[in-house]
Amino acid sequence: MSLSWQGSRTVGRLRPVLLAALVLPALLLARQPTFKASELSGLRLEPLDASFVQPVHITHAPGDPRHLWIVEQRGTIRVYDLESDSLLNTPFLSIPDRISTGGERGLLSLAFHPDFPSNGRFFVNYTDRAGHTQVVEYRVGASPLEADLASARRILRIEQPAANHNGGMMAFGPDGYLYIGTGDGGRANDPWGNGQNPGVLLGKLLRLDVDGGSPYAVPADNPFVGQSGARGEIWALGLRNPWKFSFDRATGDLYIADVGQNAWEEINFQPAGSAGGQNYGWNRMEGTHCFPTGSWCDRNGLTLPVAEYPNRSEVGCSITGGYVYRGEAIPELYGSYLFADYCTGRIWAMPAGPAGTYSEQMDRAGETWPYQELLRTPHTTTAFGEDLHGEVYVAHHG
């Protein structure tokens, strides 16, 4: 779906997935990560000319301005042609026989190798027939718009003790490494203590070198390399269910939207150039608050979120992280991080990045960044996505 504005002039649209697009009047505003809510009061979602079954991820391939790839939870990846405004008949990949689906399981994300135009490599994250996480590499066949099923190669398998909190988001960082978000293993309250355990891969952000070994190598500068009892693949820990994360394409900063338990939804921030090793608090904390609510907790060594909102029926119950807007269609939003709530369909924008706003003291002081509501929709928002030019798309389940 996309966001659009009905007025005297429009300058473009954000074509997100439901899918939809954003358009605004052609106001000559300076490109800065601030805006007034009144300036964007005409935003709305505008569906693309196609329908999808349970879309959960949207992305583009390096060097391809024409197409969007939409991941359907049931096991199919579809390709949308932005030039013709049409959905291609042939799926990019279809593997429903290899996955378990329903609830939080299924085919969850897709990441193209940075050199995809020359090597045809891409990676998918799904829960297999037994419910365990699989990260699998594929290559395209004769057409870059169709995968070669026979090329499947397992990169990583993580056993899941329960059906929920599978994470599933993957993205290549500016450093060329593959980042993978994993949930804490499920149920409630992290009963296995995975979030704070550096000896397991659950409840973490992982960082792998998929070019340096078979099936991968652990980057030598990962923060837990060489530490007794710790897994070297770990880049950050203390996460509950990082359903979506993204890198700011202009700065390299990392934003992680972590789904909360019962009280708080949160956004974590890692500035570009960080050495990793952040502990985002779960299950000692939920948001900027000790967990369980009302208890005391040791905040030493924890990196607190830069934004949060309460888990309440009128606000939301499950955060869906998005992207820092770097497109041209809506200059008023340039430099703002977009995020939404799955349950209420509310979409917010937060002035983003460390330029004059982020301070290392924030982690200790518990300060949070301000954000504003862009619009309310009737949709269950599952994902945001970007095209090659930085325009943003939104997906929902209904």
Disulfide bonds with the S-S distance in Angstrom:
Cys290-Cys297 2.04
Cys317-Cys343 1.68
